[in-house]
Amino acid sequence: MPPLKVAEYLFRRLRQLGVDSVHGVPGDFNLTLLDYVEPAGLRWVGNANELNAAYAADGYARIKGIGAVVTTFGVGELSAVNAIAGAYTERAPVVHIVGTPSRELQAGRKLIHHTFNDGEFGRFAQIHAQLTVAQASLRDPRTSPEQIDEVLRQCLLHSRPVYIEVPVDMVDRYVADDRLAVAISQPAVVPAQTQDEVVARIVERINSATQPIILVDGEIRPLGIVDEVQKLVNTTNWPTWTTVFGKGLLDETKPNFHGIYRGTYETAEVQGFFNAADLVLCFGPHFSSTNSYFYTTIPKPDSAIFFTDTEVKFGTDIVRDIPAKLITHLLLQNLDLSRIHQYNPYPSLPHDQLLSFSEVDGSQPITQDKLWRLLANFLRPGDIVLGETGTAGYGVREMALPPHTRVFAPVTWLSIGYMLPGAQGAALAQEELIASSKYHGITDARTILLIGDGSFQMTAQELATIISHKLNVVVFLINNDGYTIERCIHGRKQRYNDVPRWRYLQAPSFFGASDDTFTGTARTWRELEDALSNEAVSNGKELRMVEVFMDREDAPTGPLSMLIEKQQASDGL
């Protein structure tokens, strides 16, 4: 049996890591590379453009654990840059594979297309070096397998994008295949000299606390400590909050789970309890302005212990070389429940609440203050919910979630349009996990996209990909006549916050959906109730779409509603 070719080695490695589908767009410098995708047992998912493909690979990676996108040199890879930057920011492990001109052309500094016509071929890799944690340019068949393995190892270790250049003439070069027999593994955890001291220090703080709480942020996913944190929440029964980034990672049906902590946007009672805590165990912090309600959710340093990638922070005192996976495991081992604070009686703290259609007037228009708690009744265990940057991204924060329901909400990068292709990638990963019986024992789940009209116009083409691959996606399009989130921030009456008025429900047909694809409209609560109770919407297996009309200046209660009300007040309304 001859050795493997470079492309075969690369795609087999991806398959070993759990990638079953590869997103991308063909281009002349990656065409021969793409010939090896399907023979490796991978599904090729061709997207409308490279930006959408990378968005989709990001969504896939957040559900599956790793994703891959293939683009062509220059114009293709640069089109994907925005999405790769977002994946870096929010820690999605995406492998960006770029087909590049041959080594001969590059060495000869030939003036060719997709370049600046100056013989320089390294600029685009330099750009990606700022957006990825590891890069490889495959130039020597002898070292290519080792390069590929190391880059993929870094992708998994850091849960961030990586970049692999494959010159056209390297695609079919033979390489040794012996490394394939050894799985790509994470670096072994070497016991730190200080770990016992750190564990003892944490346990001492835990045992002496009289009002302890837990704050869970979204980086527990890339840190791989979701299960450990859930055990700690269950074991202590301490009041627990999450952030926007962390929503959906824990079991939100637990009685000591109290939703997203909103800082200064919380009630005085909740703020008082949170701020009075003498111990805050904070796991996976990601304190961007938008994820921390403008920094108002960040615990006081003197009461907080922060658990990050390889550090434990006691307020401002940092102890390094303590991996999160190790320290949370040791913490669970050393926890003595007889010595920790037990809340008896348990404090009166609010939970996310559902709202029933019996509590609204069916003839009245749909409003943001009630919509999200009503839509939460539609959710089932295992659903994936995506709320696009805009009013939907704020609304999903209010939704009470069943177990194993994942949420994508705007966290830090906030690239409008991400969620539609992200939903395509997430739905594909969900489908693959269900098919392999690796989805919490769940055999039927949906991907639910909540997206505004302006955001939809950014990446609408990916409806075609959802339709083509028969993915189980429900789209609720919030038609509020433009960029309501921008109107809330500034320019409530300005034309630059308007968008063209599309006939949105014609989109499925235009993009190739079958004639019996469900589309519906809801302007009142009764119409929304009818749509949600429709068998095709709730239990369909392919795309269905509901257009929900709302007022252009209506926003979910919180930062957006306060901003728009401030503008209205200044205008004398």
Salt bridges, closest charged atoms under 4 A:
ASP20 OD1 - ARG15 NE 3.10
ASP20 OD2 - LYS64 NZ 2.73
ASP28 OD2 - HIS113 NE2 2.45
ASP28 OD1 - HIS114 NE2 3.77
ASP58 OD1 - ARG62 NE 2.61
GLU77 OE1 - HIS128 ND1 3.55
GLU90 OE1 - ARG62 NH2 3.12
ASP118 OD2 - ARG123 NH2 2.62
ASP140 OD2 - ARG142 NH2 2.64
ASP149 OD1 - ARG13 NE 2.91
ASP149 OD2 - ARG179 NE 2.86
GLU150 OE1 - ARG153 NH1 2.71
ASP169 OD2 - ARG103 NE 2.73
ASP172 OD1 - ARG173 NH1 3.26
GLU219 OE1 - ARG91 NH1 2.82
GLU219 OE2 - HIS286 ND1 2.84
GLU228 OE2 - LYS325 NZ 2.99
GLU252 OE1 - LYS247 NZ 2.86
GLU266 OE2 - ARG262 NH1 4.00
ASP309 OD2 - ARG91 NH2 2.70
GLU311 OE2 - ARG320 NE 3.59
ASP317 OD2 - ARG201 NH2 2.87
ASP352 OD2 - LYS247 NZ 3.56
ASP369 OD2 - LYS370 NZ 3.32
ASP383 OD2 - ARG446 NH2 2.66
GLU431 OE1 - ARG43 NH2 3.26
GLU432 OE2 - ARG43 NH2 3.19
GLU432 OE1 - LYS64 NZ 2.85
ASP444 OD2 - ARG380 NH2 3.89
ASP444 OD1 - LYS541 NZ 2.95
ASP481 OD2 - ARG501 NH2 2.88
ASP481 OD2 - ARG552 NH1 2.87
ASP498 OD1 - ARG487 NH2 2.49
ASP498 OD1 - ARG552 NH2 3.25
GLU553 OE1 - ARG492 NH2 3.10
GLU553 OE2 - LYS493 NZ 3.43
ASP571 OD2 - ARG492 NH1 2.57
